[in-house]
Amino acid sequence: MATIDQTARIEPGAALGKDVSIGPYCVVGPNVTIEDGCKLVSHVYVTGHTTLGAGTIVYPFASLGTPPQSVKYKGGPTRLVIGPKCEIREHVTMNTGTEDAGGVTQVGARCLFMVATHVAHDCHIGNDVTMANNATLAGHVTVGDKVFFGGICAIHQFSRIGENAMIAGMTGVRGDIIPFGFVSGQHAELVGINVVGMKRRGFKRDDMHRLRRALAEIFAETGTFKERIDAAVKTYGDDPVVGKVTAFIHEGGSRALVQPPRSGSPNAETDAA
């Protein structure tokens, strides 16, 4: 049975699961689905064709399911789908998709969105992703599992962020970030690998050493990039870690890869540790 504060407004048509808690002054629109065990603390606004996955908790002044901030949006019933057991903190904003990109903004399971983070239209976010305060994703960004976004970082539209990557605080990302990469700088540069994240997820020291060697070869300044990638595939064969990087690069996207700093760059530093 849902528990609804008397000051909350639930529009006819909204679907509420079992044990849902709707706190003071929340507004839930007519096309919203709130699955079992969700909690809206207070002053939460959920609208549009939005689904909150089971066990998700939303804190005050979050705004979910509002129309895309895009001139291409035509007013259609596009969607926002948020996975189970997410934590959405104060002042977070997430928009629905646009018609020309599949119509869905998708968020995976167990994600943490800290204060004032933003997920724009048509983003696709994996599982166990963390966005620190004021981090922002522009439209059409794709994020792999277990990515960490530092505070006040900004990601350009159509960028791809590979799994287990880490973006330092106050970093501006204008391209694709390889899996396990650690990027930093006003204009992001690949300054190492996400050592902390890899350790937490059970990767071994040998995995990190092989990945470092492979990246040094892939991003070397000799030969063509294609030659270096082909050589890495041949050298490392079916390596499960390096293979994720080469597959990500082969998949390609509309943005260039974020590259390591070259000689004299102020961003050169050690791995995230």
Stockholm file with secondary structure:
# STOCKHOLM 1.0

chainA/1-273         MATIDQTARIEPGAALGKDVSIGPYCVVGPNVTIEDGCKLVSHVYVTGHTTLGAGTIVYPFASLGTPPQSVKYKGGPTRLVIGPKCEIREHVTMNTGTEDAGGVTQVGARCLFMVATHVAHDCHIGNDVTMANNATLAGHVTVGDKVFFGGICAIHQFSRIGENAMIAGMTGVRGDIIPFGFVSGQHAELVGINVVGMKRRGFKRDDMHRLRRALAEIFAETGTFKERIDAAVKTYGDDPVVGKVTAFIHEGGSRALVQPPRSGSPNAETDAA
#=GR chainA/1-273 SS CCEECTTCEECTTCEECTTCEECTTCEECTTCEECTTCEECSSCEECSEEEECTTCEECTTCEEEECCSCTTCCSCCCEEEECTTCEECTTCEEECCCGGGTSEEEECSSCEECTTCEECTTCEECSSCEECTTCEECTTCEECTTCEECTTCEECTTCEECTTCEECTTCEECSBBCTTEEEETTTTEEEEEBHHHHHHTTCCHHHHHHHHHHHHHHTCSSSCHHHHHHHHHHHHTTCTTHHHHHHHHHHCCSSCBCCCCCTTCTTCCCCBC
#=GC SS_cons         CCEECTTCEECTTCEECTTCEECTTCEECTTCEECTTCEECSSCEECSEEEECTTCEECTTCEEEECCSCTTCCSCCCEEEECTTCEECTTCEEECCCGGGTSEEEECSSCEECTTCEECTTCEECSSCEECTTCEECTTCEECTTCEECTTCEECTTCEECTTCEECTTCEECSBBCTTEEEETTTTEEEEEBHHHHHHTTCCHHHHHHHHHHHHHHTCSSSCHHHHHHHHHHHHTTCTTHHHHHHHHHHCCSSCBCCCCCTTCTTCCCCBC
//
